Amino acid sequence: MFSRPLTDEEMTVIGSSLDTYHQVFFTFWELAAVRFTDRMPTAAIQFFPSGNPEMLINETFWDSLTHNERLFVVCHECLHVILNHDERNGKAEFPHATSTDINRAQDITINHMICDLFGYNRDDLREWKKYCWIETCFDDPTQIKRNETFLYYLEMLLKHPKKDGKMPETVDQHPDSSKPNSGDRVPLGDLSDDLKADIIGQLADDLSPEEIEKLVNASPEMRAGLGAGNLLFEIDMKKRTPRKLKFASIVKKLKRTRMKPTPVDVESFTRVDRRFDSLGKEITLPGKYEGSKPTRDRLLIFLFMDISGSCLPHVDTFKKVYAAFAAEEHIFEIRLFMFDTRVTELTGADPRGFGGGGTNFGILEKKVQELKGEYHGKYPDCVVIVTDGEGTPVHPEAATRWVWLLTPGWNMRTYIPNTSRVWTIDQVLF
């Protein structure tokens, strides 16, 4: 059975575009193991018994899609999981509904959410009419409400079947909860509460309260008071509980700024140039479509360790921050420094054996400006400082890119720019 993971480049090209619609799509894409497979004709999400999600994509199907069509498929898959559509399948409310009825109703809700609520341009789907929308599933679309729950659309499908019986396709392969699972993958509903809680926690950690609020407001089921059975409800509840920041979340947010896709014309025999659409599908001509490729620049990260006496016991934090970036060296270029009243570059992430003097924050920005010459005037994408906060004024060119990690027991923020991000080390998980 053919199966291979997507390459880093393939993952990045998609991931860098997903937060155009909402960060939850990027977060889920990063969380899932994404693999090509011939097990299904299109796509599906399943879960390992360990709780890790896996997105399975038919490679031939994937190759037939444009970049924007791929984004639609990924958003579609993510929403099925977030709304817990494998477990909340409408059988209790409509016991006579078939799995096909349920699948179509769920697709109507999700497809309209992606376009109407997250801003996807439906015209970017060249064959959108073959999928499930209000316009394609009902004889009189004007009588059907938009942005409703899948239970509403399921009821409408049962009450108002199309007269010609011709119904559209679903985007992906949905699980049938009435049939036993096969293989070593399971639907979300079969995971233990602890494993589901871990997935919810990972999603909540990477979403801001504002981003969660946008999701909640966008969900027809949450607006209808039907959210208690889906992940979105649980993510919202989890975010209301104070939690430590995961430093990996900072790394993830930075990754989204790297390698934005650059449109390129790609020669292809699998897509017919639109000028020749009228010739019919039986004729295959070489054509061009707009693909994408990533840029190659890595994100530039400067890490500074305050080596005054009160900070040296926290060298391990400095090393953990370094490790978080170094784990993805194909994305990040890292420069390490220690400082007191002068800055010294390090060849390794351990400045022990130095320090004990005063602290000058102004020399950090001076060093950053000095190094810009090596990067054709580029300012670093992120500057991380491990310090106790006791120092001197500093006025960075891009203070919003500075992350300050303050040693426990110290909360001196007098010299930290207001637009920088600041945490104490004990507020962060590494």
N, C-alpha and C positions, 0 to 999 in steps of 0.2 A: 504494500500500500504506500503510494508516494506521499511523502510529507517532509517539508523542510521549513525552518523558521525564516522569516523575512530578514534581510540583511540590515545592518545599522543604518545604511543609507536609505533603504526602502522605508524603514520605520520613521526616520527623521523627516523625510519629505512629507509624509502624511501628518505626523505629529505637529510639525511646525505650522500647519494650516488649520488644525482642528479648533484651536481656541478663538478663531474668527467667529465661531458660533457660540461656544461656551467652553470654559476651562474643563468642565467635567468630562468632555469628550477626549481632550488631551490626556487628562489624568487616567481615565480608564484605558486608553490606548497604551500608555506607559505601564500600567499595572498588569495588563494581560500578556500572556504568551501568544504571539500571533504567528500562525503557521499556514503555509500552503498545503492543501491536501486534495486528494481526489475522492474523498469520502462523501462529498455532497456536491450538488451542481452550482451552488452559489456561496452562501456564508452562514455561519451560526456561531453562537457562543455557548460553551459548556464550561464545566468546572472540574478540576481535578479533585479527588477525594480530600486532598490537603486544603482545599478552599481557594486555590489560585485559579483565576479565570483563564480561559484559553479561547481565542478567536480563531476559528477555522475558516479558510477562504479557498475556494477553488481557483487555482492559478489561471486556468483558461478564461474563466469568468472575469477575474481581476484584470487580466491583460486586455480584455475587450472594453474596459471602462476608461474614460478620461480621468484626469486627476480630480476634478470636481465631483464626478460620479462616484469615485472611490470614497471621497469624504462623506457623501450622502449615505453610502452603505455602512460606513463605520459609525456615524451618528445614529443611524437606525438600529444597529446592533446594541449600542450602548443604552439606548432608551428602553429597549425590551428588558434589559437587566435592571435598570434603575426603577422601572415600573413593575418589576417582578411578574412579568407576563406569563412565565411558565407555571407559576403557582396560582396566580389570580387569573383563572381562565374562564370565568363566567359560567361554569357548569352548574354551580349552585343556583344561580339566578335563572339560567335558561338550560335546563337539563336535556332538552331535545336538540340543542345546537350541536352541529358537527365541529370537528377540529378545524375544518376548512373555513366554516363560518367564523369561528373564533379568531383564526389567524388573519382573516381579511379585516375584521373589525379592529383588531389591534393595530394592523398596518395603517388603517385609515387615520386613527388617532396619532400615531407616531409620524407618519408622512406629513400630515398637516402641521404638527408641532415643529418639525424641522424647518419648514418653510415659513409658516405664519408667525411663529414665536421666536425662532432662532435666526431668521433672516436668510435662509438658504434660497437661492434663486431657482425655482422649479424649471425654468428654461434650460438650466445647465444639465438637466436629465434629458438626453436626446429622445428617449422613448418613455417619457413619464406616463403616457396614456395607457401603457400596458400594466401599470401597477395600481394599487388600491387607493383611490381618492373618492371624495364625495361625487365628483363628476363622472367617474368611471364605474361606480358601484350602484348607482341609483338612476332610474329613468327620469325622475324629476328632482335634480339636485337642489333646486330653489326651496324645496320643502324640508331640507335637512340642515340642521344647525352645524356650524363650524366649531372646531376646537372643543369637542365634547369627549366624554370618557368612552373607552372602547365598549363598555356595557350599553351605552346609548346606541352606538353604531351597530352593535350586535342585535339589539332589539329592532332597530330599523331594517336591518338586512333580513331578519326573519319575517317582519310584517310586510315589507315592500320588496319582494324579490324581483329581479329584472325580468321583463316579459320575454325577452329573447333567450334568457338563460345564460348569456355569454358574460362571464365574469373575469376580471383581471387577475394577474399573477400576484403572489406575495414576493417581497424583495428577497427574503431569506428563508431558511429552513427552520420552522418552529418545532419545539418538542411537543409530543403528544403525551400529556400526563396520564392518559388512560392506558398507555402501553408501558411495559417494563423497560428499564434502561438497558442499553447494550454497551459492551466495551467497558473501559475503565474511566469514563467521564460521566458526570451527573449534572442534572439541572440545579439551579440555585436553590430551589425548594427542598432538595434532598440533603443540603448541607446542615451541619449542626448549628445551633444558635451561636456557639462560640466562634465558629468559622465565619458565619455571616457577620457577626459583630466585628471581626477583624477587617473584613472587606469594607464595611461601613466606616470604621475608624480611619482606614487609609484614604478613603475618598474625602471624608470630613477634614482630615488634616491638611489636605492640599487645596481646599476651597475656602475662600474668605466668607464671612457672614453675608456680604453683599452678593456674592456669586450664588450662594445657597438660596438667598431670598429671591433672586431672579429665577432660579429653577423652580422654586415653590410656586411663584406667581405664574409661571409658564405652564405648570402641570394642570390639565383639566381635572384630573382625579383629586389633586390636593384642593383645588377650588371647590370641588363637589363634596368635600368631606370624606373622600374614599381613600385617603393616603395611608391609613394605618397599616396596610398590608404591603407597602412598597419601600424600597431602599431609600427613596427620597425623604420620606417621613422620618426614617431612622437617622439619616444623615443630618437632617434638621435638628432632631433631638440631641444627637451627639455633639453638634456644634455649640449647643447651649450649655454643655458641661465643660467647665474649664479644663483644658488639656495642655500638656507641654507641646511646644513647637518641635517638630522634627526637622533637623537641619537638612535632611534630604528634600524637604518641601522647597527650601530656598534653592537648592540645586535644580530641582525640577522646573521651577519657575524661570530660572535662567536659561535652561535648555530650550525653552520655547522661543527664545529670542534668536536662536542660532539657526542658520541654514534655511532661511525662508525660501520657498521654491522660486526659481527663476524660470519663467515660461520659455519653452524652446519648441521649435517645430520638429516633429519626429516623423520620419518616413515610415509608412505602415501599409501592409497588405490586408490587415484585419479591420481597418476602418475605411470606408469609402468616403472620398471627398464629398462634402455636402452638395457640391455643384452637380454631382452625378447621381443624387438620390433617386431621381426619376427613372433611372435605368433599371431599377429593380434589384432585389437582394441576391438574385442568382448570378449577377455579374460582379466580379471582384476586381477592382482597379487599385493601383497604388495611390495613396493619398497622404495627406499630412494632417496631423491633429496636434493640438496644443498639449504637450506633456510638460514635465517639470524636472529640474535637476537642482540639487542643493548647491549652495555656495560652499567654499572649502574653509573659510576662516574659522578657527577655533575661538571660543570665548576666552578673553584675557582676564585672568584672576590674579590679584595681588593679595597675599596674606602677610599681615604684620603681627609680630609677637612682641608685646611690651616686656622688656627684660628687667624692669625695675624689681626690687626685692619682693614686693607683695604679689607679683604676677608669676614669677618663676614656678611656683608650685602647680601652676595650671598649664604647663607645657603640653600635657596630654590632650587638653582640649584643642590646642593648636594642631597637634598631630592628627586628631580626629577630623578636624575641618579639612586639613590637607588630604586625608584619605578619602573624604567624601567626593572631592573633585578629581583626585587622581584615579579613582575607580573608573572614570570615563575620560581617559586621556585623549581619546579621539575627538572629544567635544571641547575640553578645557585645556588651555595653556596656563600653567601656574608658575608664579614667581614668589619665592619665599624670602621674608626679611625679618630681622630682629631690629629693635630700636630702643633707645633711651633718649640721649641728647644727640645721637647720630644714628644713621640707618646703615645696616650691613646686610648684604644679601647672603642667604644661606644656600648651601648645596644639598642639605638634608633638612628634615623637618624637626630637628632637635637642637634648640639653641642653648641647652644646658652648658654650664661652665662659663657663661658670660653674664654680664649685667650687674645690677645693684645700684645703678645711678639714678638720676632724675628722669623725667619724661617730657618730651616735647612733641606735641601732635603736629605742629606746623611743618616740621621737616618731612612728614609723610606726604603731604600734598606737593611739597617741593620735589621729593623723589619721584612722585607720579609724573609731574610735569617734565622732569628730566628724562624719564624713560619713554615718554610719548614719541620722542625722536626716533626711537628704535622701531616704532610701530606706525610710521608715516602719519604721526599726529593723532593716532587713535587713543582715546581715553579708555582705561580698563573697564570691562563690563561689570566687575564687582571688586570692591576693596573690603576685606574683612580684617578687623583689628581686635585682637584679644588683649584686654587692658583692664585696669581698675578704674579708669576714668579720670584719674588725677593727672593733669597735664597742663597744656597751654591752648589758647584759641587756635582753631584751624578753619579755613574757609575753602572747602573743595570746589572745584569747577563743577562737579556733578555729585553733590552730597547725597542725592537719592540712591546712588549706587554703593554707598558705604554702609556696611553692616558692622555694628559694634557689639561685641560679646564681653560683658562686664563680669569681673570675678565676683564670686559670692561674698556677701558682707559689705560690698561697696555699691553705691548707687549714685556716684558723682557724675552728673550729666551736664554740668555747667558749660563745658567746652565742646559738647557734642552738637553738631548742627541739627536744627529742629526737623529737617526733612530726611535725615538719616534714619535707618532702622536700628533699634536698640533692644537687646535682651540681656538679662543676666544669664550666666552660664547654667545656673540651676533651673532655668525656665526652658531649656533646650534638651532634646534627646538627640544623641549622635549615633 
